[in-house]
Amino acid sequence: MRRPEPVRLDDQVPYLARLESGSRKELLALGVELRYPARTVVLRQDEPSSHVFFILDGWLKVTADSESGHEALLALRGPGDVVGESAALHGASRSASVSTLEPVRAVVVAADRFTAFLEAWPETGRQLMAVITERLRAGDRKRLEYAACSVKQRLARLLLELAESHGSRTDEGIVVTVPLTQQELAGSVGSSREAVARLLRELRDRGAVTTRRRSLVVVRPDVLRRIGGSA
């Protein structure tokens, strides 16, 4: 049986990067630029929707409360990404919470101004639908991966993806530059913080990773690939 492809936490191509320079400039001019400190909630699950975020700098996490009571990490959003678009388009309440992982700079556009912009620039609407479709497919793949892989395999695949997408190569190894806590790693793989802490200790003992407070270094990607079943 072929294993599912690892699920990425962030999109391959962010929304703003898909737009032509003219339409991108027009869009950003509709809003106001705001700055948020690290570890700040900017959108809350179930709140009414009134605006859309376009990230210029920094990373945020998208989370939702799971049935087990744990906070599920659904996605990471970074420079060029759009956040809050679905709720704004449909006039619905927020389906997830969004919090900053580090200082973030973003342009905030009112929902009605954003929908008017999409009508005036049809290609931007098509690009937005492409982003939404990719996110839905990623969610489907993630559910398939959860059914096919153990927690250890999910964690190994997640660490590899983080090293690839958010890694900085050093003499020590690949430093993951997005500051995720053990609880946030657990939320991404559908497990408890205690289980993830135990697996990280095992990976440290095998020389695959080193960890410090909100800092993780992938030392042996080959070990993670074998564990994740992608070697």
PyMOL commands that set and color helices and strands:
alter all, ss='L'
color gray80, all
select helices_A, chain A and resi 15-18+21-29+85-90+111-120+122-148+151-166+182-189+193-205+221-228
alter helices_A, ss='H'
color red, helices_A
select strands_A, chain A and resi 32-36+41-43+51-57+60-65+71-77+82-83+97-100+104-110+167-169+174-176+209-212+215-218
alter strands_A, ss='S'
color yellow, strands_A
deselect
rebuild
show_as cartoon
